[in-house]
């Protein structure tokens, strides 16, 4: 009955019937040739327009078009540019790859090398494809009166022996692709070896550290990790080991704290937007459902936002402090780390452990500490397996659900004539304005098709975290792979094959209803021939679509979204100081999305290159243009959020091989369906995919081990020789650097614009007096990480002078609303290059030559890393005087100097930075030190503060009295003043 219903619908002449006919053949009467011309014209026109607009705006808006010039340190700063309209062209053309590694990092350098490879590869393929296939198709193809010039270039009318040209091109394409991949594999291997030899890598802790997962309960100790490694490398030297500790609910608490602080900042920014004229009503908010006292509030009731959120911050900070104090060694987790003195030894053990899993564990080279996704680290193998299965089910469901709307896009957006056939009113407009609708089809169709996928990376990234990925760089590679699979299946295969499948099904149904045997009906339907004709029919769309990618590249260069968004935020809302600072930060580069785009463009061009050779020059033009545009973006605008050392290459290589194999299958289909019964050409194509698979296996065995390991031979280090070199098993602070950041990272401080400083005190009214009442004395209940004592709000170290800033808040002046002043803080740098690639800030650098004057901090050079060894016991009180209290930074191995501007006024650590877990084993321990640059304090005498912040606020950050002139942190007098402050010089009192 269903079959007869479908056939009857097809035979009726109604809009529904037209829709069913369109499902059978969506590319009937078309505007294809006009769409290609319109697509080319708009692409070239708008690209030139955007390039000119960028060149005119760039000299006057360096905040958007060259933020890295301002924030990068001297070693990583991009080449300077002049103010001329085309002054940006010279540095882009002249900066070579050898310089790029130091300027933008290895990930970005590999990305640009991949772009150049695609450009050169498609220029060669364009010459081969167009030079061989177009003359054959034009000369040997059968002449049809209704064939358009675009159709004549396809093999739709070429039969028999004339198709040997496609077979030859299939092998030539494989040879070109394999040659470029091999050449660049060697080049990237060379870059990786140079990366291993770089001073930054040799002095980093993660380079010599192993990560051990799935540790059984019997080995969950520092000694147990050593025994596991001994099973792999019995002759290995002494290693520093650290088992992970259970951080309990700390990550959730700190996440709530950060959200609450940001919410408070938004309410304050809106309420204090005009300090001279406050709104008559104070801001209101609903109590948080995660607040333990949420049930005490009537349903739907709103409370005073400022008072409630301030109290909520106090409660959270108190709870965080209590939880941190209860972390100890009695609840270890199934993962840990082991660090060695020599990088070669760590790599040799990791290589030896590839095929060994002692006690079911997995031993790998450790990623950077900032690269680890900590919440997934404790997951077991079974948990990860189950999560991956669920993740794959969700992705499969999303792929299948999207097939139906994708089919509608392939029918109506690709060819607007089809929409006119089911919508009579639109058809009248289409017939009256063919030129206009040709332009719309050439521009709107590819644009809408691309826009629907912008949200996919966000979805897949969250699914990858749910699936159990343990590092951010691995997550990005997996996101790229999932995106590519989704695009190829749903946007290439389903998009291209849907009409052929529908036509095949309806034909079989018709024949079986005419009493034809089902198998005979399937054979007579000739699915292969119908599929081939469908691919030829849809090929002009891909020319238009690839031409539109040039426009997308120009939009990236013009940073239109950044300009529009920044303008709207500043003019039409009340941004917080934190949001203003983040607007000036260089955005992170989305490698997953861009790699996926390049892979998908390449796959489309290779699959359709033998069907419609004009696809090859369209793709080549895109890569020719994008090489230079992306080079500028990576040099001056974007940063690498987490450096992986060029590890995206293998993922890209594997999918390029897959794209070549898929193109071979398309050639096989074409020559089989056009062979007129003779399939010699099709049989000749069969070895091509297997040759690509063999090539992939050979490259893996030849290059991969050398790329991933400094050495693969067994290395054993003489313990006595290591001790003679001054080996200190505790100097690397392994447990603190590879410990969960919630244990030592300082909490963020609410930021308020300095112009609202006086009004902020009035907003809190009597609460300040009550909180600092001399009789309160209950310092144990104070939030934050510093206690307070009874005292009026006086400027620290300057008796008699009142502190005009509101304690517990950080006042940010207008001239400090810039990321350059905050790039050293984890709260900002984490999302904008926290690995220290371009800021000159060490992330996990080992300092064996640290001067003794700085030894009071331990061997850790990173500002903000906790003081103290992994002893699990309280350290004795120490007093630090003079120059040793100055913060230090390292711009190069062995170089120690005073911190630059970002270490000055706005980079003072709070008490949470100084070892909060007094009783925790293998974690930083408390010290009486109040923070870098602060006064010496004793346990019973600490700076005053509101809600536990002291004069430096929640995060221990300094406040600037408005009546006191600011000092330039880069000036010599600034550091002299700081030194006199610390040494108790005359006239230089304490300044937070």
Secondary structure, DSSP 8 states (H G I E B T S, - for coil): -HHHHHHHHHHS-SHHHHHHHHHH-S-SS--HHHHHHHHHHHHHHHHHHHHHHHHHHHTT-HHHH-THHHHS-TTT------SSTTHHHHHHHH--HHHHHHHH-HHHHHHHHHHHHHHHHHHHHHHHHIIIIIHHHHHHS---TT--HHHHTSGGG--GGGGHHHHHHHHHHHHHHHHHHHHHHHHHHHHHHHHHHSHHHHTBSGGGEEEEES--GGG-SHHHHHHHHHHH-TT----EEEEEE--TTHHHHHHHHHHHHHHHHHHHHHHTTTTTS--SS--EEE--TTSTTGGGS-TT-EEEHHHHHHHHHHHHHHHHHHHHHT--TTSEEEEEEEE-S-HHHHHHHHHHTTS--GGG-EEEE---GGGB-HHHHT--HHHHHHHHHHHHHHHHHHHHHHHHHHHHIIIIIT-HHHHHHH-HHHHHHHHH-HHHHHHHHHHHHHHHHHHTTTTHHHHHHHHHHHTT--BHHHHHHHHHHHHHHHIIIIIIIHHHHHHHHHHHHHHHHHHHHTT--HHHHHHHH-HHHHHHHHHHHHHHHHHHHHHHHHHHHHHHHHTHHHHHHHHHHHHHS---HHHHHHHTS--B--HHHHHHHHHHHHHHHHHHHTT-THHHHHHHHHHHHHHHHHHHIIIII-B-SS--SSTHHHHHHHHHHHHHHHHHHHHHHHHHHTSTT--HHHHHHHHHHHHHHHHHHHHIIIIIHHHH-S--S-----HHHHHHTT--TTTT-HHHHSS-GGGT------EEEGGGHHHHHHHHTTHHHHHT-TTT--GGG--SSS---S--SB-TT-TT-B--S-TTSEEE-GGG-SGGGTTTSHHHHTTTTTT-TTT---SSBB-SS--GGGGGG-SB-STTS--S-S-SS--------GGGGS-EE-SSTT--EE--GGGSTT----GGGS---TT-TTS----S---TT----BTTB----STT-GGGTTTT-----TTS----TTSHHHHHHHHHHHTT-TT-----
